[in-house]
Amino acid sequence: DFDSKKKRKMAEIYQALNSDPIDVAALRRMAISEGGLLTDEIRCKVWPKLLSVNTDDLPPLPGKELREDNKDYQQVLLDVRRSLRRFPPGMPDDQREGLQEDLIDIILHVLKRNPQLHYYQGYHDIVVTFLLVVGDRLATALVEKLSTHHLRDFMDPTMDNTKHILNYLMPIIDQVNPEVHDFMQSAEVGTIFALSWLITWFGHVLSDFRHVVRLYDFFLACHPLMPIYFAAVIVLYRKQEVLNCECDMASVHHLLSQIPQDLPYEALISKAGDLFVQFPPSELAKEAAQQQAERTAASTFKDFELASVQQRPDTVLRQRFRERFQGEERTKSILTKPRTNRFVKLAVMGLTVALGAAALAVVKSALEWAPKFELQIFP
């Protein structure tokens, strides 16, 4: 039953934590698999391991002097003041106000120590999640590591890299359900409806904190681009609603921007992991020209993994994918019908084969959003 499964999983997590060296690959499996890391007490122990943060050498708490002459202070203050809904209902005002002050200090501390990072609205939604789960001092260390790796693309001076990541959404949808893809292309809805999902790791749009931390377990154990795969499976899950919608930008955007709160999160997490294995980022769009690639989270993640000297999270997903489909006929699942990434292949071939207008629009927007992209970098 549920209780026995939970106890067994908790025992496995603590066994991995007590291993010498710590079994980070097992912790990744636990974070990805059903139920995630189960409790905030466990998250306090496991999240630092997933981010390769040494909890024995945490930085001192940031001081109030960071607020003096800080170019981001006023914007951070405004955003934090608007973040009331991100705190547990019923929390005493003085406790919440104290946490909001901590939230401001953590953000300013990370920005001060990393001048290459630029604050964006929505960043505080991620930071507050860590603050509520692990407390201010550990949150400061975890958020700094996260900001220089997983969130790096969102913290550039421009939104070019963020837009490029959003541009992965339609090719993923196209691989799984061409009908939904073509409908959305015809409606010219774009991908901006998913922007707040991506840059807040869904923290801004989900009202139940349990669902937010469950997703954070998953994202922390995986590749930095996993949130865009999860965004794709949400759209695919709502395929009938999308296809029943009026085929115009306003209607489809309105539908998709209102994210349901009763999603089957475990099923969607599993589907997102499967899609990542079947259609890895390298198959959807290879890294940009070298100058840009050096600054993207997708590429620096390799260095991050080497630094942690642990098993790749991609391996965990692939193993789970193989086990799940062992003994089944691959043709029985829509996920096992990979389609040619037609707009990429045909672009490389010089468009020698007829290309649909909708697919051509994807290519055009990709090249506009990432002008340094070159056709030869596509598979």
Number of C-alpha atoms within 10 A of each C-alpha: 5 7 8 9 11 15 12 11 19 17 12 15 24 16 15 19 19 11 10 8 9 15 18 25 18 18 26 30 22 24 27 28 19 18 18 21 29 20 14 15 11 16 21 18 16 25 25 19 23 23 21 18 17 12 15 6 8 14 11 10 15 18 12 13 11 17 16 8 8 12 11 16 18 11 13 22 16 12 18 22 13 10 15 13 9 19 15 12 8 7 10 9 9 9 9 15 15 10 19 20 14 21 26 24 24 27 23 23 20 20 20 14 10 13 8 12 19 16 20 17 14 23 22 23 21 20 24 26 22 23 21 17 17 20 15 21 17 22 24 27 23 25 23 20 19 18 22 21 21 24 26 22 25 26 20 18 13 11 14 16 23 20 19 19 23 23 23 20 22 22 23 25 22 21 22 21 16 15 13 20 24 18 19 23 20 16 19 17 19 19 17 15 18 20 19 16 21 25 23 21 26 25 27 20 17 17 14 13 15 13 17 18 23 21 24 25 23 25 21 22 28 25 20 21 20 24 25 25 25 27 23 24 24 21 19 20 16 16 16 11 13 20 15 9 14 12 17 15 15 12 14 23 20 12 15 19 16 10 18 14 12 9 13 11 17 17 12 19 24 19 20 22 24 21 25 22 18 17 20 17 19 12 14 19 21 17 18 22 14 10 9 14 15 13 17 24 24 21 16 17 16 12 12 18 17 11 10 15 11 17 15 18 22 17 15 21 24 16 13 19 19 12 10 11 12 10 8 9 9 12 9 9 10 11 16 16 13 13 12 12 19 18 21 23 15 16 17 16 11 9 14 9 11 7 13 11 13 18 19 17 15 19 17 12 15 19 15 13 19 17 12 13 19 14 18 10 14 18 13
